[in-house]
Amino acid sequence: MAKNYISLQGKFYLSEIVNGVAGVMRHIGNVPEFELEITTDQVEHQESTSGQRTTDFVLTKTTGVNFSGQLEEVDAENLKYILSGMTTEVASAPVVDQALGTVKAGQEIKLNGYALTNVTFNAGATPVDESKYTLDAVFGTVIFHEVIAEPVTASYTTGAVSSTTIASDFNKEYELFFKGINTATGSHMAVNLWRTKKSPETAFPLIHEELGQYEISGQALSHTEKGLDPTLGLYGHVVNIPAA
């Protein structure tokens, strides 16, 4: 008799839901761990006729479906998803005569941009020689090596960058789809969660010894219209696809 063991691998996709409609599927990259958890709130009733106070009925009041997993690929869309943020494309722009005040030797100063080009500094009307400072154009910082008597101004052009805010967008919903293969049997498994909302609670490590992994978690929300179809279910369904 064949053993129905299971060992799943596969691809995960998210589709942003706008006005109740799931949009284009987006593959979220390698996902080394992912699991579903079914929760319930139950009330147990004990009978009082046998003298044993046994449980003779269980009322299930509420149900829930939670998910948790890890993402490894952090493109712009995944970063926004992990951080519950909003992404803005910031265009290149000129900055003229940004006032830095009187600078101190050894003090590192942050300018207003990244990937800077055409950077110059003036002390009053006099240009500051490049030997008097060290510029990190990528991060937009500068260290002056000596005190400059007059107030310093900076002029430069900022580079185009992508900016993602942190913990600023908690309302997005996504349909989740899993295309799985059971490597134990060669069959396939599909999983749909009709409506999911990610929890804003997460950890975002900034230092790594190996490849970074980013934890995500959240819950599936019920879809009452799909729940009317017993093959679809309120939260979603699992479809077993036999091996060809």
C-alpha positions as CSV (number, residue, x, y, z in Angstrom):
1,M,0.0,0.0,0.0
2,A,1.4,3.4,-1.0
3,K,2.4,5.7,1.9
4,N,0.9,9.2,1.7
5,Y,3.9,11.1,3.0
6,I,4.3,14.8,2.3
7,S,7.4,16.9,1.8
8,L,6.6,20.2,0.2
9,Q,8.5,22.8,-1.7
10,G,7.1,25.5,-3.9
11,K,6.5,29.1,-4.8
12,F,4.5,31.8,-3.0
13,Y,2.6,34.6,-4.6
14,L,0.9,37.7,-3.3
15,S,-1.9,39.6,-5.1
16,E,-2.8,43.0,-3.7
17,I,-6.5,43.4,-3.2
18,V,-7.9,46.8,-4.3
19,N,-11.7,47.5,-4.1
20,G,-12.3,43.8,-3.3
21,V,-10.5,42.5,-6.4
22,A,-7.1,40.7,-6.3
23,G,-4.6,42.1,-8.8
24,V,-1.6,40.6,-10.6
25,M,0.2,37.8,-8.8
26,R,3.7,38.6,-7.6
27,H,6.2,35.9,-6.8
28,I,7.8,36.8,-3.5
29,G,11.0,34.8,-4.0
30,N,12.6,32.0,-2.0
31,V,10.6,31.2,1.2
32,P,12.5,28.6,3.4
33,E,9.7,28.4,6.0
34,F,5.9,28.9,5.9
35,E,3.1,27.5,8.0
36,L,-0.6,27.9,8.7
37,E,-2.2,27.8,12.1
38,I,-5.9,27.2,12.8
39,T,-7.1,28.7,16.0
40,T,-10.5,28.3,17.8
41,D,-12.3,29.8,20.8
42,Q,-14.3,26.9,22.3
43,V,-16.7,26.5,25.2
44,E,-16.9,23.1,26.8
45,H,-20.1,21.9,28.5
46,Q,-20.0,19.4,31.4
47,E,-23.0,17.1,32.1
48,S,-24.2,16.7,35.6
49,T,-26.1,13.4,35.5
50,S,-23.3,10.7,35.6
51,G,-21.5,11.9,38.7
52,Q,-18.3,12.2,36.6
53,R,-18.8,15.7,35.2
54,T,-17.8,14.6,31.7
55,T,-17.6,16.9,28.7
56,D,-20.6,16.1,26.6
57,F,-20.6,19.0,24.2
58,V,-18.1,21.5,22.7
59,L,-19.3,24.8,21.2
60,T,-16.9,26.4,18.7
61,K,-17.5,30.2,19.1
62,T,-14.9,31.6,16.7
63,T,-12.2,30.3,14.3
64,G,-9.1,31.9,12.9
65,V,-6.3,31.1,10.4
66,N,-2.9,32.6,11.1
67,F,0.3,32.4,8.9
68,S,4.0,32.8,9.6
69,G,7.1,32.4,7.4
70,Q,10.3,33.9,6.3
71,L,11.3,35.9,3.2
72,E,14.9,35.9,1.9
73,E,14.6,38.1,-1.2
74,V,14.3,41.8,-0.4
75,D,13.3,43.6,-3.5
76,A,11.4,46.9,-3.4
77,E,8.0,45.3,-3.1
78,N,9.1,42.7,-0.4
79,L,10.8,45.5,1.6
80,K,7.5,47.5,1.6
81,Y,5.7,44.3,2.6
82,I,8.1,43.4,5.4
83,L,8.2,46.9,6.9
84,S,4.5,47.7,6.4
85,G,5.7,50.8,4.6
86,M,5.1,53.0,1.6
87,T,7.7,53.3,-1.2
88,T,8.4,56.5,-3.1
89,E,10.7,57.0,-6.0
90,V,12.8,60.1,-5.2
91,A,14.1,61.9,-8.3
92,S,17.5,63.5,-8.7
93,A,17.5,67.2,-7.7
94,P,19.9,70.1,-7.4
95,V,20.6,71.6,-3.9
96,V,22.2,75.0,-3.9
97,D,23.9,76.6,-0.9
98,Q,22.7,74.3,1.9
99,A,23.8,76.0,5.1
100,L,26.1,73.9,7.3
101,G,27.1,76.6,9.8
102,T,30.5,76.7,11.4
103,V,32.0,73.2,11.0
104,K,34.3,71.4,13.5
105,A,37.3,69.2,12.7
106,G,36.4,65.5,12.7
107,Q,32.6,66.1,12.8
108,E,30.6,64.0,10.3
109,I,27.8,66.0,8.7
110,K,24.8,64.5,6.9
111,L,23.7,66.3,3.7
112,N,20.2,66.1,2.3
113,G,20.5,63.3,-0.2
114,Y,22.3,60.2,-1.4
115,A,24.4,59.3,-4.4
116,L,25.6,62.8,-4.7
117,T,27.4,64.4,-7.6
118,N,28.9,67.8,-8.4
119,V,29.6,68.5,-4.8
120,T,31.2,71.7,-3.7
121,F,31.6,73.6,-0.4
122,N,32.1,77.3,0.1
123,A,33.3,79.1,3.2
124,G,31.5,82.4,2.6
125,A,32.4,83.2,-1.0
126,T,35.6,81.1,-1.0
127,P,35.6,77.5,-2.3
128,V,36.8,74.9,0.2
129,D,39.7,72.9,-1.2
130,E,39.0,69.1,-1.5
131,S,42.0,68.3,0.7
132,K,40.2,69.8,3.7
133,Y,37.4,67.3,3.8
134,T,36.4,63.7,3.1
135,L,33.2,63.1,1.2
136,D,31.1,59.9,1.2
137,A,29.0,60.7,-1.9
138,V,27.1,57.4,-1.7
139,F,25.6,58.1,1.7
140,G,25.8,61.9,1.5
141,T,28.1,62.6,4.4
142,V,31.2,64.8,4.8
143,I,34.0,65.1,7.4
144,F,36.0,68.3,7.6
145,H,39.6,67.9,8.7
146,E,40.0,71.4,10.2
147,V,38.0,74.2,11.7
148,I,36.8,76.6,9.0
149,A,36.3,80.1,10.4
150,E,33.4,81.2,8.1
151,P,30.0,79.4,7.9
152,V,30.1,76.7,5.2
153,T,27.5,76.1,2.5
154,A,27.2,73.0,0.3
155,S,25.9,72.6,-3.3
156,Y,25.4,69.3,-5.0
157,T,23.0,67.1,-7.0
158,T,21.2,64.3,-5.3
159,G,20.9,60.9,-7.0
160,A,17.6,59.1,-7.7
161,V,16.8,56.6,-5.0
162,S,13.9,54.5,-3.7
163,S,12.6,55.4,-0.2
164,T,10.5,53.1,1.9
165,T,8.9,54.3,5.1
166,I,8.7,52.1,8.3
167,A,5.4,51.1,10.0
168,S,3.2,53.5,8.0
169,D,0.8,51.4,6.0
170,F,-1.2,48.7,7.9
171,N,-4.3,48.4,5.8
172,K,-3.3,46.5,2.7
173,E,-4.8,43.1,2.0
174,Y,-3.4,40.4,-0.2
175,E,-4.6,37.1,-1.7
176,L,-2.0,34.4,-1.1
177,F,-1.3,31.6,-3.5
178,F,1.1,28.6,-3.1
179,K,2.1,26.4,-6.0
180,G,3.6,23.4,-4.2
181,I,5.1,20.1,-5.2
182,N,5.1,17.1,-2.9
183,T,8.6,15.8,-3.4
184,A,7.7,12.5,-1.6
185,T,5.1,11.5,-4.2
186,G,5.5,13.8,-7.2
187,S,2.0,15.1,-6.8
188,H,1.2,18.8,-6.5
189,M,-0.7,21.0,-3.9
190,A,-2.2,24.4,-4.3
191,V,-3.1,26.6,-1.4
192,N,-5.3,29.8,-1.6
193,L,-6.0,32.2,1.2
194,W,-8.5,34.7,-0.2
195,R,-7.7,37.6,2.1
196,T,-4.6,38.0,4.2
197,K,-3.4,41.0,6.3
198,K,0.2,41.0,7.5
199,S,1.0,41.8,11.1
200,P,3.1,45.0,11.5
201,E,5.1,43.2,14.2
202,T,8.4,41.9,12.7
203,A,12.2,41.9,13.2
204,F,14.4,43.5,10.6
205,P,18.1,42.6,11.2
206,L,20.6,45.1,9.9
207,I,23.8,43.1,10.5
208,H,24.2,39.6,9.0
209,E,26.9,36.9,9.2
210,E,25.1,35.0,6.5
211,L,22.1,35.7,4.2
212,G,19.4,37.6,5.8
213,Q,16.0,36.1,6.6
214,Y,13.0,38.2,7.5
215,E,10.1,36.9,9.5
216,I,6.5,37.7,8.5
217,S,3.2,36.8,10.1
218,G,-0.4,37.7,9.9
219,Q,-3.9,36.3,9.6
220,A,-6.4,35.2,7.0
221,L,-9.6,37.1,6.9
222,S,-12.9,35.5,6.0
223,H,-14.4,35.9,2.5
224,T,-18.1,35.4,3.1
225,E,-19.1,35.2,-0.6
226,K,-16.5,32.5,-1.3
227,G,-17.6,30.8,1.9
228,L,-21.0,30.1,0.3
229,D,-19.2,27.6,-2.0
230,P,-18.2,24.6,0.1
231,T,-15.3,23.9,-2.3
232,L,-13.7,27.3,-1.7
233,G,-14.2,27.9,2.1
234,L,-14.4,31.1,4.2
235,Y,-10.6,31.5,4.5
236,G,-9.3,29.5,1.6
237,H,-8.7,25.9,0.5
238,V,-6.0,23.3,-0.2
239,V,-6.2,21.5,-3.5
240,N,-4.4,18.2,-4.0
241,I,-3.4,17.6,-7.7
242,P,-2.5,14.0,-8.5
243,A,0.8,13.2,-10.2
244,A,0.4,12.9,-14.0
